[in-house]
Every structure is written in structure tokens, then in C-alpha cells.
């Protein structure tokens, strides 16, 4: 491999040379696909979808977001997020309120029923999370999270 002047090794140029098992975006997609698939059965019992639970989860941590913010945090396109919120609102799990500083924007809040519904979904989410990190010690986990945060910082397009 060639060396850059800053001593960072250049990445191999082709996917064939890298291989799928060494290509981080492929591995990340595969991991999240498996995580989401493991949740689908449990969530169906609650008549919820993965996007709906993602929205509830993000709102459970940071209530009162705009649709744009919620779309970024949930990694769901804004048009899909709007439909997701319509369904959640129809179920009485979220409510929308006009922003005080911008009447065109609306903030999304969990209702008490929405918080209860997320709390029912959380055990399955946590169990899938625990399974994913089985055999990984605290130091490995901390290093992994640190690396993910650096990667996100490299590709981030929003301030949040």
C-alpha cells in the first residue's frame, strides 16, 4: 500500500480488493438490518413498525423535536417520517404543536400513551442490543462508540 505524507495508510481502491467483510458501510448496514429484523416480530405484537418505534425512541430521549430533526435522528426520510407521524398521531401516541418562534413549523411530543408504548417496546430493543454486544467488553464497546462518533463527525451534515 502507498503511504500519504501524513503517515495515514491509503485505503485500497476497489471493493473487490477490500472485500465485503472488510467494508465498514456494508457491515454497518448488515448489522442494522439484522437488528431491525429481530425487532419486527416483537413490534408487530404491539402493532408498531420499526420506523414508528425509532420515532418513539428518539422522542423518549429528546421530546419536542421538529419533523426535520426527528428525520435526522431516526435516519428516516422526511416524507416517510410525516406518514409515520400521521399514524402515531392517529393512535394517540404523539401530538404536534406549533412552534412558538415559527408558526410554520411544528414540534412533535410523546403523549403519555406514546411513552407507555415505547416502554413496552424497550425490553425487546434492549435484548437485541445486548445480544449484539455479547462477548464485547466495556473497553471494546467504548472504543467502538468512540470510533462511530468520529465517523459520524466526518460525515455529519447537521449541527445535531
DSSP file (Angstrom, degrees, kcal/mol; ACC not computed):
  #  RESIDUE AA STRUCTURE BP1 BP2  ACC     N-H-->O    O-->H-N    N-H-->O    O-->H-N    TCO  KAPPA ALPHA  PHI   PSI    X-CA   Y-CA   Z-CA
    1    1 A X              0   0    0      0, 0.0     2,-0.1     0, 0.0    10,-0.1   0.000 360.0 360.0 360.0 150.4    0.0    0.0    0.0
    2    2 A X        -     0   0    0      9,-0.1     8,-1.4     8,-0.1     2,-0.4  -0.422 360.0-134.1 -78.9 158.7    1.0    3.6   -0.6
    3    3 A X  B     -A    9   0A   0      6,-0.2     6,-0.2    -2,-0.1     2,-0.1  -0.938   9.4-138.6-114.7 139.2    1.7    6.0    2.2
    4    4 A X    >   -     0   0    0      4,-1.6     3,-1.6    -2,-0.4     6,-0.0  -0.458  32.1-106.5 -82.5 165.9    0.4    9.5    2.4
    5    5 A X  T 3  S+     0   0    0      1,-0.3    -1,-0.1    -2,-0.1    -2,-0.0   0.767 120.9  58.9 -66.2 -23.8    2.6   12.3    3.7
    6    6 A X  T 3  S-     0   0    0      2,-0.1    -1,-0.3     1,-0.0     3,-0.1   0.260 117.7-112.7 -89.5  14.8    0.7   12.4    6.9
    7    7 A X  S <  S+     0   0    0     -3,-1.6     2,-0.4     1,-0.2    -2,-0.1   0.560  72.6 137.1  68.1  11.7    1.5    8.7    7.5
    8    8 A X        -     0   0    0      1,-0.0    -4,-1.6    -5,-0.0     2,-0.3  -0.758  58.3-120.0 -85.7 133.4   -2.1    7.5    7.1
    9    9 A X  B     -A    3   0A   0     -2,-0.4    -6,-0.2    -6,-0.2     2,-0.1  -0.536  27.8-118.1 -71.8 134.0   -2.3    4.4    5.0
   10   10 A X        -     0   0    0     -8,-1.4     2,-0.2    -2,-0.3    -1,-0.1  -0.452  29.1-113.6 -68.9 144.7   -4.4    4.8    1.9
   11   11 A X        -     0   0    0     -2,-0.1    -1,-0.1     1,-0.1    -9,-0.1  -0.527  38.3 -95.9 -75.5 146.5   -7.5    2.7    1.7
   12   12 A X        -     0   0    0     -2,-0.2    -1,-0.1     1,-0.1     6,-0.1  -0.382  35.6-132.4 -63.0 143.9   -7.5    0.1   -1.1
   13   13 A X  S    S+     0   0    0     -3,-0.1     2,-0.3     4,-0.1    -1,-0.1   0.767  75.0  54.8 -80.3 -29.3   -9.3    1.4   -4.1
   14   14 A X  S  > S-     0   0    0      1,-0.1     4,-2.2     0, 0.0     3,-0.2  -0.797  70.1-132.2-114.3 152.1  -11.8   -1.3   -5.2
   15   15 A X  H  > S+     0   0    0     -2,-0.3     4,-3.7     1,-0.2    -1,-0.1   0.860 110.0  59.0 -63.1 -35.5  -14.5   -3.2   -3.4
   16   16 A X  H  4 S+     0   0    0      1,-0.2    -1,-0.2     2,-0.2     4,-0.1   0.878 108.8  43.8 -61.1 -37.2  -13.1   -6.4   -4.8
   17   17 A X  H  4 S+     0   0    0     -3,-0.2    -2,-0.2     1,-0.1    -1,-0.2   0.874 119.1  42.9 -74.6 -37.8   -9.8   -5.7   -3.1
   18   18 A X  H  < S-     0   0    0     -4,-2.2    -2,-0.2    -6,-0.1    -3,-0.2   0.950 100.3-148.5 -71.5 -49.8  -11.4   -4.6    0.1
   19   19 A X    >X  -     0   0    0     -4,-3.7     3,-1.5    -5,-0.2     4,-0.5   0.221  26.2 -92.3  86.1 146.1  -14.0   -7.4    0.3
   20   20 A X  G >4 S+     0   0    0      1,-0.3     3,-1.1     2,-0.2     7,-0.3   0.860 123.2  59.1 -60.6 -36.7  -17.4   -7.1    1.8
   21   21 A X  G 34 S+     0   0    0      1,-0.3    -1,-0.3     5,-0.1    -2,-0.1   0.566 112.1  40.6 -73.8  -6.2  -16.3   -8.4    5.2
   22   22 A X  G <4 S+     0   0    0     -3,-1.5     2,-0.9    -4,-0.0    -1,-0.3   0.357  90.5  98.7-115.4   0.8  -13.8   -5.5    5.5
   23   23 A X    XX  -     0   0    0     -3,-1.1     4,-1.9    -4,-0.5     3,-0.7  -0.797  61.1-157.7 -95.5 103.4  -16.0   -2.8    4.0
   24   24 A X  H 3> S+     0   0    0     -2,-0.9     4,-2.9     1,-0.2     5,-0.2   0.838  86.9  55.0 -54.3 -44.5  -17.4   -1.0    7.1
   25   25 A X  H 3> S+     0   0    0      1,-0.2     4,-2.3     2,-0.2    -1,-0.2   0.904 109.7  48.8 -59.0 -38.7  -20.6    0.5    5.4
   26   26 A X  H <> S+     0   0    0     -3,-0.7     4,-2.6     2,-0.2    -1,-0.2   0.946 113.1  46.7 -62.2 -47.9  -21.6   -3.0    4.3
   27   27 A X  H  X S+     0   0    0     -4,-1.9     4,-2.7    -7,-0.3    -2,-0.2   0.905 112.0  50.3 -62.5 -42.3  -21.1   -4.4    7.8
   28   28 A X  H  X S+     0   0    0     -4,-2.9     4,-2.5     2,-0.2     5,-0.2   0.919 112.5  47.1 -63.2 -43.4  -23.0   -1.5    9.4
   29   29 A X  H  X S+     0   0    0     -4,-2.3     4,-2.5    -5,-0.2    -2,-0.2   0.914 113.2  48.8 -63.5 -42.3  -25.9   -1.9    7.1
   30   30 A X  H  X S+     0   0    0     -4,-2.6     4,-2.2     2,-0.2    -2,-0.2   0.917 111.5  49.2 -64.7 -43.1  -26.0   -5.7    7.6
   31   31 A X  H  X S+     0   0    0     -4,-2.7     4,-2.5     1,-0.2    -2,-0.2   0.938 114.4  44.3 -61.6 -47.8  -25.8   -5.3   11.4
   32   32 A X  H  X S+     0   0    0     -4,-2.5     4,-2.8     1,-0.2     5,-0.2   0.859 110.8  55.0 -69.2 -33.8  -28.7   -2.7   11.5
   33   33 A X  H  X S+     0   0    0     -4,-2.5     4,-2.2    -5,-0.2    -1,-0.2   0.916 111.6  44.3 -61.7 -42.4  -30.7   -4.8    9.0
   34   34 A X  H  X S+     0   0    0     -4,-2.2     4,-2.2     2,-0.2    -2,-0.2   0.898 113.0  51.4 -68.2 -41.7  -30.4   -7.8   11.4
   35   35 A X  H  X S+     0   0    0     -4,-2.5     4,-1.1     2,-0.2    -2,-0.2   0.948 113.2  44.8 -60.0 -49.2  -31.2   -5.6   14.5
   36   36 A X  H  X S+     0   0    0     -4,-2.8     4,-1.6     1,-0.2     3,-0.4   0.897 111.7  52.7 -63.9 -40.6  -34.3   -4.2   12.8
   37   37 A X  H  X S+     0   0    0     -4,-2.2     4,-0.7     1,-0.2    -1,-0.2   0.879 105.9  54.2 -62.9 -37.1  -35.4   -7.7   11.6
   38   38 A X  H  < S+     0   0    0     -4,-2.2     4,-0.5     1,-0.2    -1,-0.2   0.793 111.1  46.7 -68.0 -25.8  -35.1   -9.1   15.1
   39   39 A X  H  X S+     0   0    0     -4,-1.1     4,-2.8    -3,-0.4     5,-0.3   0.782  92.6  79.0 -83.6 -28.1  -37.4   -6.3   16.4
   40   40 A X  H  X S+     0   0    0     -4,-1.6     4,-2.4     1,-0.2     5,-0.2   0.866  92.1  49.4 -53.3 -44.7  -40.1   -6.6   13.8
   41   41 A X  H  X S+     0   0    0     -4,-0.7     4,-1.1     1,-0.2    -1,-0.2   0.934 114.2  44.5 -62.9 -46.1  -41.8   -9.7   15.3
   42   42 A X  H  > S+     0   0    0     -4,-0.5     4,-0.6     1,-0.2     3,-0.3   0.904 114.3  50.0 -63.6 -40.4  -42.0   -8.2   18.8
   43   43 A X  H ><>S+     0   0    0     -4,-2.8     5,-2.3     1,-0.2     3,-1.0   0.850 101.5  61.8 -69.6 -33.3  -43.1   -4.8   17.4
   44   44 A X  H ><5S+     0   0    0     -4,-2.4     3,-1.6    -5,-0.3    -1,-0.2   0.868  96.2  60.8 -58.8 -35.2  -45.9   -6.4   15.3
   45   45 A X  H 3<5S+     0   0    0     -4,-1.1    -1,-0.3    -3,-0.3    -2,-0.2   0.815 108.7  43.1 -61.3 -28.9  -47.4   -7.7   18.5
   46   46 A X  T <<5S-     0   0    0     -3,-1.0    -1,-0.3    -4,-0.6    -2,-0.2   0.369 117.2-117.1 -93.8   3.0  -47.8   -4.0   19.6
   47   47 A X  T < 5S+     0   0    0     -3,-1.6     2,-0.3    -4,-0.3    -3,-0.2   0.884  74.0 128.6  59.0  41.4  -49.0   -3.1   16.1
   48   48 A X      < -     0   0    0     -5,-2.3    -1,-0.2    -8,-0.2     2,-0.2  -0.888  50.5-139.2-122.7 155.5  -45.9   -0.9   15.6
   49   49 A X     >  -     0   0    0     -2,-0.3     4,-2.3    -3,-0.1     5,-0.2  -0.671  30.9-106.9-105.1 165.8  -43.3   -0.7   12.8
   50   50 A X  H  > S+     0   0    0     -2,-0.2     4,-2.6     1,-0.2     5,-0.2   0.930 121.0  50.6 -58.8 -46.5  -39.6   -0.2   13.2
   51   51 A X  H  > S+     0   0    0      1,-0.2     4,-2.2     2,-0.2    -1,-0.2   0.902 109.7  51.2 -60.0 -38.2  -39.8    3.5   11.9
   52   52 A X  H  > S+     0   0    0      1,-0.2     4,-2.4     2,-0.2    -1,-0.2   0.921 111.9  45.8 -63.4 -42.8  -42.6    4.2   14.4
   53   53 A X  H  X S+     0   0    0     -4,-2.3     4,-2.9     2,-0.2    -1,-0.2   0.864 109.0  55.8 -70.7 -34.3  -40.6    2.8   17.3
   54   54 A X  H  X S+     0   0    0     -4,-2.6     4,-2.5    -5,-0.2     5,-0.2   0.935 109.7  47.0 -59.3 -44.3  -37.5    4.7   16.2
   55   55 A X  H  X S+     0   0    0     -4,-2.2     4,-2.4     1,-0.2    -2,-0.2   0.929 113.5  47.5 -63.6 -44.8  -39.6    7.9   16.4
   56   56 A X  H  X S+     0   0    0     -4,-2.4     4,-2.0     1,-0.2    -1,-0.2   0.902 111.9  51.4 -62.0 -40.3  -40.9    7.0   19.8
   57   57 A X  H  X S+     0   0    0     -4,-2.9     4,-1.0     2,-0.2    -2,-0.2   0.929 111.3  45.8 -63.6 -46.3  -37.4    6.1   21.0
   58   58 A X  H >X S+     0   0    0     -4,-2.5     4,-2.7     1,-0.2     3,-0.6   0.918 114.4  48.2 -65.0 -42.2  -35.9    9.4   19.9
   59   59 A X  H 3< S+     0   0    0     -4,-2.4    51,-0.2     1,-0.2    -1,-0.2   0.816 104.3  60.7 -67.7 -29.3  -38.8   11.4   21.4
   60   60 A X  H 3< S+     0   0    0     -4,-2.0    -1,-0.2    -5,-0.2    -2,-0.2   0.797 114.8  35.5 -65.8 -26.9  -38.4    9.4   24.6
   61   61 A X  H << S+     0   0    0     -4,-1.0    -2,-0.2    -3,-0.6     2,-0.2   0.813 137.2  16.6 -93.7 -36.7  -34.9   10.8   24.9
   62   62 A X  S  < S-     0   0    0     -4,-2.7    -1,-0.2    -5,-0.2    -2,-0.2  -0.616  78.4-167.4-141.2  77.3  -35.5   14.3   23.4
   63   63 A X        +     0   0    0     -4,-0.2    46,-0.2    -2,-0.2    -3,-0.1  -0.250  62.8  44.0 -66.1 150.1  -39.1   15.3   23.3
   64   64 A X  S    S+     0   0    0     44,-1.8     2,-0.2     1,-0.2    45,-0.2   0.884  72.8 153.4  86.7  42.3  -40.3   18.3   21.3
   65   65 A X  E     -B  108   0B   0     43,-1.1    43,-3.4    -3,-0.1    -1,-0.2  -0.638  43.5-114.9 -98.7 158.5  -38.4   18.0   18.0
   66   66 A X  E  >  -B  107   0B   0     41,-0.2     4,-2.6    -2,-0.2     5,-0.2  -0.419  34.6-106.0 -78.8 166.3  -39.3   19.3   14.6
   67   67 A X  H  > S+     0   0    0     39,-0.6     4,-2.6     1,-0.2     5,-0.2   0.899 122.1  53.3 -60.6 -40.2  -40.0   16.8   11.8
   68   68 A X  H  > S+     0   0    0      2,-0.2     4,-2.0     1,-0.2    -1,-0.2   0.937 110.8  45.1 -61.6 -47.1  -36.7   17.6   10.2
   69   69 A X  H  > S+     0   0    0      1,-0.2     4,-2.6     2,-0.2     5,-0.2   0.925 113.8  49.8 -61.5 -44.5  -34.8   17.0   13.5
   70   70 A X  H  X S+     0   0    0     -4,-2.6     4,-2.3     1,-0.2    -1,-0.2   0.881 108.2  53.8 -63.2 -38.7  -36.7   13.8   14.1
   71   71 A X  H  X>S+     0   0    0     -4,-2.6     5,-2.0    -5,-0.2     4,-0.9   0.901 111.0  46.3 -61.6 -41.7  -35.9   12.6   10.5
   72   72 A X  H  <5S+     0   0    0     -4,-2.0     3,-0.5     2,-0.2    -2,-0.2   0.954 115.0  45.0 -66.5 -50.2  -32.2   13.2   11.0
   73   73 A X  H  <5S+     0   0    0     -4,-2.6    -2,-0.2     1,-0.2    -1,-0.2   0.826 119.1  41.6 -66.0 -32.4  -32.1   11.4   14.4
   74   74 A X  H  <5S-     0   0    0     -4,-2.3    -1,-0.2    -5,-0.2    -2,-0.2   0.584 103.7-128.6 -90.1 -10.1  -34.2    8.4   13.3
   75   75 A X  T  <5 +     0   0    0     -4,-0.9     2,-0.4    -3,-0.5    -3,-0.2   0.940  64.5 133.5  58.4  49.7  -32.5    8.2    9.9
   76   76 A X      < -     0   0    0     -5,-2.0    -1,-0.2    -6,-0.2    -2,-0.2  -0.997  63.4-106.6-130.0 132.2  -35.8    8.2    8.1
   77   77 A X     >  -     0   0    0     -2,-0.4     4,-2.8     1,-0.1     5,-0.2  -0.221  31.7-116.3 -58.1 148.5  -36.6   10.4    5.1
   78   78 A X  H  > S+     0   0    0      1,-0.2     4,-2.4     2,-0.2     5,-0.1   0.853 113.7  52.3 -59.9 -38.2  -38.8   13.4    5.9
   79   79 A X  H  > S+     0   0    0      2,-0.2     4,-1.6     1,-0.2    -1,-0.2   0.915 113.2  44.6 -65.4 -40.8  -41.7   12.2    3.7
   80   80 A X  H  > S+     0   0    0      1,-0.2     4,-2.6     2,-0.2    -2,-0.2   0.884 111.5  54.3 -67.5 -38.4  -41.7    8.8    5.4
   81   81 A X  H  X S+     0   0    0     -4,-2.8     4,-2.9     2,-0.2     5,-0.2   0.898 104.8  54.0 -63.0 -39.8  -41.4   10.5    8.7
   82   82 A X  H  X S+     0   0    0     -4,-2.4     4,-2.1     2,-0.2    -1,-0.2   0.929 111.6  44.3 -60.1 -45.0  -44.5   12.5    8.0
   83   83 A X  H  X S+     0   0    0     -4,-1.6     4,-2.1     2,-0.2    -2,-0.2   0.895 112.8  52.5 -65.8 -39.6  -46.5    9.4    7.2
   84   84 A X  H  X S+     0   0    0     -4,-2.6     4,-2.3     1,-0.2    -2,-0.2   0.921 110.8  47.0 -60.9 -44.6  -45.1    7.7   10.3
   85   85 A X  H  X S+     0   0    0     -4,-2.9     4,-2.9     2,-0.2     5,-0.2   0.862 107.1  57.2 -67.2 -35.9  -46.1   10.6   12.5
   86   86 A X  H  X S+     0   0    0     -4,-2.1     4,-2.3    -5,-0.2    -1,-0.2   0.937 110.3  44.8 -57.3 -45.9  -49.6   10.6   10.9
   87   87 A X  H  X S+     0   0    0     -4,-2.1     4,-1.5     2,-0.2    -2,-0.2   0.917 114.2  48.3 -66.0 -43.3  -50.0    7.0   12.0
   88   88 A X  H  <>S+     0   0    0     -4,-2.3     5,-2.9     1,-0.2     6,-0.7   0.885 112.3  49.2 -64.5 -38.4  -48.6    7.6   15.5
   89   89 A X  H ><5S+     0   0    0     -4,-2.9     3,-1.4     1,-0.2    -1,-0.2   0.904 108.0  53.6 -67.3 -40.8  -50.8   10.7   15.9
   90   90 A X  H 3<5S+     0   0    0     -4,-2.3    -1,-0.2     1,-0.3    -2,-0.2   0.816 108.8  50.4 -62.9 -29.7  -53.9    8.7   14.8
   91   91 A X  T 3<5S-     0   0    0     -4,-1.5    -1,-0.3    -5,-0.1    -2,-0.2   0.475 117.3-116.4 -84.9  -3.3  -53.0    6.1   17.5
   92   92 A X  T < 5S+     0   0    0     -3,-1.4    22,-0.4    -4,-0.2    21,-0.3   0.728  83.0 119.3  76.7  22.2  -52.7    8.9   20.1
   93   93 A X  S   <S+     0   0    0     -5,-2.9    18,-2.1    20,-0.2     2,-0.3   0.693  74.7  22.8 -95.4 -20.9  -49.0    8.2   20.7
   94   94 A X  E     -C  110   0B   0     -6,-0.7     2,-0.3    16,-0.3    16,-0.2  -0.936  63.3-155.7-136.8 162.5  -47.7   11.6   19.6
   95   95 A X  E     -C  109   0B   0     14,-2.5    14,-2.7    -2,-0.3     2,-0.4  -0.984  11.9-139.5-136.0 150.2  -49.1   15.2   19.4
   96   96 A X  E     -C  108   0B   0     -2,-0.3     2,-0.4    12,-0.2    12,-0.2  -0.898  18.3-174.7-111.3 138.3  -47.9   18.1   17.2
   97   97 A X  E     -C  107   0B   0     10,-2.6    10,-3.6    -2,-0.4     2,-0.1  -0.983  31.0-106.5-131.4 144.1  -47.8   21.6   18.4
   98   98 A X  E     -C  106   0B   0     -2,-0.4     8,-0.3     8,-0.3     2,-0.2  -0.411  40.8-110.8 -64.7 141.5  -47.0   24.8   16.5
   99   99 A X        -     0   0    0      6,-2.5     3,-0.2     3,-0.7     6,-0.1  -0.530  17.4-137.7 -71.8 140.0  -43.5   26.3   17.4
  100  100 A X  S    S+     0   0    0      1,-0.2     3,-0.2    -2,-0.2    -1,-0.1   0.845 103.0  41.6 -68.7 -33.4  -43.8   29.5   19.3
  101  101 A X  S    S+     0   0    0      1,-0.3     2,-0.3     2,-0.0    -1,-0.2   0.549 126.2  30.4 -93.4  -7.7  -41.0   31.2   17.3
  102  102 A X    >   -     0   0    0     -3,-0.2     3,-1.2     3,-0.2    -3,-0.7  -0.779  61.5-165.9-152.2 101.6  -42.1   29.9   13.9
  103  103 A X  T 3  S+     0   0    0     -2,-0.3    -1,-0.1     1,-0.3    -3,-0.1   0.677  89.1  61.7 -66.6 -16.6  -45.8   29.2   13.3
  104  104 A X  T 3  S+     0   0    0     -6,-0.1    -1,-0.3     2,-0.0     2,-0.2   0.796  96.8  69.9 -77.5 -27.6  -45.0   27.3   10.1
  105  105 A X    <   -     0   0    0     -3,-1.2    -6,-2.5    -6,-0.1     2,-0.4  -0.573  68.1-156.1 -91.7 152.9  -43.0   24.6   12.0
  106  106 A X  E     - C   0  98B   0     -8,-0.3   -39,-0.6    -2,-0.2     2,-0.4  -0.972   7.0-141.3-128.2 144.3  -44.5   22.1   14.4
  107  107 A X  E     -BC  66  97B   0    -10,-3.6   -10,-2.6    -2,-0.4     2,-0.4  -0.809  15.7-136.1-103.5 147.3  -42.8   20.2   17.2
  108  108 A X  E     -BC  65  96B   0    -43,-3.4   -44,-1.8    -2,-0.4   -43,-1.1  -0.867  22.8-177.7-107.2 133.7  -43.6   16.6   18.0
  109  109 A X  E     - C   0  95B   0    -14,-2.7   -14,-2.5    -2,-0.4     2,-0.2  -0.961  27.1-116.9-129.4 146.0  -44.2   15.4   21.5
  110  110 A X  E     - C   0  94B   0     -2,-0.4   -16,-0.3   -51,-0.2     2,-0.2  -0.576  27.1-141.0 -72.6 141.4  -44.9   12.0   23.0
  111  111 A X     >  -     0   0    0    -18,-2.1     4,-2.3    -2,-0.2     5,-0.2  -0.495  32.6-100.4 -87.3 171.6  -48.2   11.6   24.7
  112  112 A X  H  > S+     0   0    0      1,-0.2     4,-2.3     2,-0.2     5,-0.2   0.905 128.6  51.4 -59.3 -39.8  -48.4    9.6   27.9
  113  113 A X  H  > S+     0   0    0    -21,-0.3     4,-2.5     1,-0.2    -1,-0.2   0.878 107.7  52.8 -64.2 -37.4  -49.7    6.7   25.8
  114  114 A X  H  > S+     0   0    0    -22,-0.4     4,-2.4     2,-0.2    -2,-0.2   0.897 109.1  48.4 -64.3 -40.9  -46.7    7.1   23.5
  115  115 A X  H  X S+     0   0    0     -4,-2.3     4,-2.5     2,-0.2    -2,-0.2   0.908 112.3  49.1 -65.8 -41.9  -44.3    6.9   26.4
  116  116 A X  H  X S+     0   0    0     -4,-2.3     4,-1.6     2,-0.2    -2,-0.2   0.910 110.9  50.4 -62.5 -42.2  -46.1    3.8   27.7
  117  117 A X  H  X S+     0   0    0     -4,-2.5     4,-1.5     2,-0.2    -2,-0.2   0.907 111.1  48.1 -64.9 -42.1  -46.0    2.2   24.2
  118  118 A X  H  X S+     0   0    0     -4,-2.4     4,-2.2     1,-0.2     3,-0.3   0.923 108.1  55.1 -62.7 -42.7  -42.2    2.9   23.9
  119  119 A X  H  X S+     0   0    0     -4,-2.5     4,-0.6     1,-0.2    -1,-0.2   0.820 107.3  50.5 -60.9 -30.3  -41.7    1.5   27.4
  120  120 A X  H  < S+     0   0    0     -4,-1.6     4,-0.4     1,-0.2    -1,-0.2   0.825 113.4  45.6 -73.7 -31.7  -43.4   -1.8   26.2
  121  121 A X  H >X S+     0   0    0     -4,-1.5     4,-1.7    -3,-0.3     3,-0.6   0.771  95.8  78.3 -79.5 -27.3  -41.1   -1.9   23.1
  122  122 A X  H 3X S+     0   0    0     -4,-2.2     4,-3.2     1,-0.2     5,-0.3   0.856  83.7  59.1 -56.8 -43.5  -37.9   -1.1   25.0
  123  123 A X  H 3X S+     0   0    0     -4,-0.6     4,-2.5     1,-0.2    -1,-0.2   0.905 108.9  45.4 -56.2 -41.2  -37.3   -4.6   26.5
  124  124 A X  H <> S+     0   0    0     -3,-0.6     4,-2.1    -4,-0.4    -1,-0.2   0.902 114.3  49.2 -66.7 -40.2  -37.1   -6.2   23.0
  125  125 A X  H  X S+     0   0    0     -4,-1.7     4,-2.1     2,-0.2    -2,-0.2   0.923 113.4  46.4 -63.3 -43.7  -34.9   -3.3   21.8
  126  126 A X  H  X S+     0   0    0     -4,-3.2     4,-2.9     2,-0.2    -2,-0.2   0.892 110.5  52.4 -68.0 -39.6  -32.6   -3.7   24.8
  127  127 A X  H  X S+     0   0    0     -4,-2.5     4,-2.3    -5,-0.3    -1,-0.2   0.911 110.7  47.7 -62.5 -41.8  -32.4   -7.5   24.4
  128  128 A X  H  X S+     0   0    0     -4,-2.1     4,-2.0     2,-0.2    -1,-0.2   0.891 112.6  50.3 -65.6 -38.8  -31.4   -7.2   20.7
  129  129 A X  H  X S+     0   0    0     -4,-2.1     4,-1.5     2,-0.2    -2,-0.2   0.932 110.5  48.8 -62.1 -48.0  -28.8   -4.6   21.8
  130  130 A X  H  < S+     0   0    0     -4,-2.9    -2,-0.2     1,-0.2     3,-0.2   0.903 111.1  50.0 -60.9 -42.2  -27.4   -6.9   24.5
  131  131 A X  H >< S+     0   0    0     -4,-2.3     3,-1.3     1,-0.2    -1,-0.2   0.901 106.7  56.0 -62.5 -40.5  -27.2   -9.8   22.0
  132  132 A X  H 3< S+     0   0    0     -4,-2.0    -1,-0.2     1,-0.3    -2,-0.2   0.848 114.4  38.5 -60.5 -35.2  -25.4   -7.7   19.5
  133  133 A X  T >< S+     0   0    0     -4,-1.5     3,-1.9    -3,-0.2    -1,-0.3   0.152  81.3 139.8-106.6  18.5  -22.7   -6.8   22.0
  134  134 A X  T <  S+     0   0    0     -3,-1.3     3,-0.1     1,-0.3    -3,-0.1  -0.419  75.5  15.6 -61.3 132.6  -22.4  -10.2   23.7
  135  135 A X  T 3  S+     0   0    0      1,-0.2     2,-0.6    -2,-0.1    -1,-0.3   0.509  97.5 117.6  81.1   4.3  -18.8  -11.1   24.4
  136  136 A X    <   -     0   0    0     -3,-1.9    -1,-0.2     4,-0.0    -3,-0.0  -0.922  57.7-141.8-107.1 119.7  -17.6   -7.5   23.9
  137  137 A X     >  -     0   0    0     -2,-0.6     4,-2.6    -3,-0.1     5,-0.2  -0.190  27.1 -98.1 -78.9 172.9  -16.1   -6.0   27.0
  138  138 A X  H  > S+     0   0    0      1,-0.2     4,-2.6     2,-0.2     5,-0.2   0.857 122.2  51.4 -59.4 -39.3  -16.5   -2.4   28.2
  139  139 A X  H  > S+     0   0    0      2,-0.2     4,-2.3     1,-0.2    -1,-0.2   0.915 111.5  46.8 -66.8 -42.5  -13.2   -1.2   26.8
  140  140 A X  H  > S+     0   0    0      2,-0.2     4,-2.6     1,-0.2    -2,-0.2   0.919 113.4  49.6 -63.1 -43.4  -14.1   -2.6   23.3
  141  141 A X  H  X S+     0   0    0     -4,-2.6     4,-2.7     2,-0.2     5,-0.2   0.930 111.0  48.7 -61.9 -46.2  -17.5   -1.1   23.5
  142  142 A X  H  X S+     0   0    0     -4,-2.6     4,-2.4     1,-0.2    -1,-0.2   0.902 112.8  48.0 -61.8 -41.9  -16.2    2.3   24.5
  143  143 A X  H  X S+     0   0    0     -4,-2.3     4,-2.3     2,-0.2    -1,-0.2   0.908 112.0  50.3 -64.8 -41.2  -13.6    2.2   21.7
  144  144 A X  H  X S+     0   0    0     -4,-2.6     4,-2.6     2,-0.2    -2,-0.2   0.930 111.4  47.2 -62.0 -47.2  -16.3    1.2   19.2
  145  145 A X  H  X S+     0   0    0     -4,-2.7     4,-2.5     1,-0.2    -1,-0.2   0.905 111.3  52.3 -62.3 -41.8  -18.6    4.0   20.3
  146  146 A X  H  X S+     0   0    0     -4,-2.4     4,-1.8    -5,-0.2    -1,-0.2   0.902 110.6  47.7 -59.8 -42.0  -15.7    6.5   20.0
  147  147 A X  H  X S+     0   0    0     -4,-2.3     4,-2.5     2,-0.2    -2,-0.2   0.922 111.2  50.4 -65.6 -44.7  -14.9    5.3   16.5
  148  148 A X  H  X S+     0   0    0     -4,-2.6     4,-2.8     1,-0.2    -2,-0.2   0.896 109.2  51.8 -60.6 -40.1  -18.6    5.6   15.5
  149  149 A X  H  X S+     0   0    0     -4,-2.5     4,-2.2     2,-0.2    -1,-0.2   0.881 109.8  49.3 -65.7 -37.1  -18.8    9.1   16.9
  150  150 A X  H  X S+     0   0    0     -4,-1.8     4,-1.9     2,-0.2    -2,-0.2   0.922 111.5  49.1 -65.0 -43.9  -15.7   10.1   14.9
  151  151 A X  H  X S+     0   0    0     -4,-2.5     4,-1.5     2,-0.2    -2,-0.2   0.936 111.0  49.6 -61.1 -46.5  -17.2    8.6   11.7
  152  152 A X  H  X S+     0   0    0     -4,-2.8     4,-1.9     1,-0.2     3,-0.3   0.909 108.9  53.1 -59.6 -41.8  -20.4   10.4   12.3
  153  153 A X  H  < S+     0   0    0     -4,-2.2    -1,-0.2     1,-0.2    -2,-0.2   0.859 106.8  53.4 -60.1 -35.7  -18.5   13.6   12.8
  154  154 A X  H  < S+     0   0    0     -4,-1.9    -1,-0.2     1,-0.2    -2,-0.2   0.819 121.6  28.6 -68.6 -31.4  -16.7   13.1    9.5
  155  155 A X  H  < S+     0   0    0     -4,-1.5    -2,-0.2    -3,-0.3    -1,-0.2   0.496  87.5 129.4-109.8  -5.2  -20.0   12.7    7.5
  156  156 A X     <  +     0   0    0     -4,-1.9     3,-0.0    -5,-0.2    -3,-0.0  -0.179  28.8 179.3 -56.3 138.4  -22.4   14.8    9.6
  157  157 A X        +     0   0    0      0, 0.0     2,-0.3     0, 0.0    -1,-0.1   0.447  64.5  58.4-115.7  -7.7  -24.4   17.4    7.7
  158  158 A X  S    S-     0   0    0      1,-0.0    -2,-0.0   -86,-0.0     0, 0.0  -0.831  80.0-124.5-121.3 159.8  -26.4   18.8   10.6
  159  159 A X              0   0    0     -2,-0.3    -1,-0.0     1,-0.2    -3,-0.0   0.519 360.0 360.0 -78.6  -5.2  -25.3   20.5   13.8
  160  160 A X              0   0    0    -91,-0.0    -1,-0.2     0, 0.0    -4,-0.0   0.362 360.0 360.0-122.3 360.0  -27.3   18.0   15.8
